Amino acid sequence: MPSEHKNLKQLDAQSILHPSTNAHDFAETGSKIIQSGKGIHLHDTDGNTLIDAVAGLWCVNVGYGRSELADAMQQAATNLSYYHTFTGMSNVPQIELAERLLSLAPKQMSKVFFASGGSDGNDSLMKIVWYYHNLIGKPAKRKIISRWQAYHGTSVATASLTGLPSFHKDFNLPIDGVLHTESPDYFRHANPGESELAFSQRRADELEQMILREGPDTVGAFIAEPVMGAGGVITPPEGYFAAIQAVTRKYDILFIADEVVCGFGRLGTWFGSEVYDIEPDMMTTAKALTSGYFPFSASFITEKIWDVIKQGSAKYGSFAHGYTYAGHPIGAAVAMANLDIIESEKLVDQSADVGAYFHQQLQQRFANDPFVAQIRGQGMLAAVQLMQDKDSKTFFAPSTKIAPQVTAECYKNGLIARPLPSVDSVAFSPPLVTTKSDVDSIVAIFEQSLRTVMQQHGL
């Protein structure tokens, strides 16, 4: 390794508090520094070329190094580097983007609110839930129900929505008024002999019981990812969202669809809500909106909610919420160029086609593997469930950290996959430009890496 790269690692260790990183272990191991990227490949400062089978953090849908996005960024920055959108100020790129997004979004969506990321987007919708119910004279209707294993962000409010204990422990979270119902993880939580439909109905019944315990007049919203991401790539079992929506409608509870991971082609449709017949009142998107080239998010609300906000402003004054960088003209221009690529290269269709092939290859390679208990996912989103003995449903001991071991071996072999240690799974979400030939390489490297780790454990 060149001396300047060693120095970079030292500077990194001395200077940066990394997000979602074990600070103690990091002091020993140091960082991996990614230097450049093109297409689905990354290059690090140790000289490794890597297939990025995670698309950064589920977001680089059009791949790395797209000159179209760099050009859009430069042109926008040259024309208007920044101006705020408070007090009714606007800019051309955000207006054009809003119109385009509403043409793609579920038909009931009426207005778009821009921010800088998924956490900001979900945080904003939480505030709008409270604002809406206050304005319609139901201030007690402020509780929001999320699900265990969910991921909705890491701000104080959205980390509370997140249903992963590590995001709560020692942070004094969740905040008051955020509740968690059980996850739709059929693999882990179904009773013996219980069908998917029966399991889904049980989960809906549990949600209804929670609402009744709390009081329906105190519950304002329910939030869900169409497919759970960081919590395990958990796909909803048959009938799940139909049963859940029947409950939320019964008690006049707003449904928030968190499309931050699933939106813009990841599941082989523009939005995950299309796959599972979700009809949300509110919706958050981010990540693939700009393919990670610019921090940007778009949250959607229906006309019903907009009308209340408009009438409330007439009575009480301005909608007093927003961010310095909301509707940033550069971010909006990048999003437009990104959507151009997704549409012109038919990447949503490619996600459906190559995604089906990806799942087929995973099934063919691992359906009979003694250490793989399940392949799950949708489109270009997949997870491989690892298990010490799938016949007896025996998980690896948590101290084994089997998923991080497998992904570390993948990295050595030129593949970035994502460990999900809380569920002993390895996740994949390759860029949507990934080809079937690329899939063959991903699956082959993963298989080789898995075999190596199991042999190291004497299995």
Buried (B, 14 or more C-beta within 10 A) or exposed (E): EEEEBEEBBEEBBEEEEEEEEEEEEBEEEEBBEBEEBEBBBBBBBEEBEBBBBBBBBBBBBBBBEBEBBEEBBEEBEEEBEEEBBEEEEEBEBBEBBBEBBBEBBBEBBBBBBBBBBBBBBBBBBBBBBBBBBBBBEBEEBBBBBBBBBBBBBBBBBBBBBBBBEEBBEEEEBBBEBBBBBBBBBBBBBBEEEBBBBBBBBBBBEEBBEBBEEBEEEBBBBBBBBBBBBBBBBBBBBEBBBBBBBEBBEEBEBBBBBBBBBBBBBBBBBBBBBBBBEBBBBBBBBBBBBBBBBBBBBBBBBBEEBBEBBEEBEEEEEEBEEBBEBBBBBBBBBBBBBBBBBBBEBEBBEBBBBBBBBBBBBBEEBBEEBEBBBBBBBBBBBBBBBBBBEBEEEEBBEEEBBBBBBBBBBBBEBBBBBBBBBBBBBBBBBBBBBBBEEBBEBBBBBBBEBBBBBBEEEEE
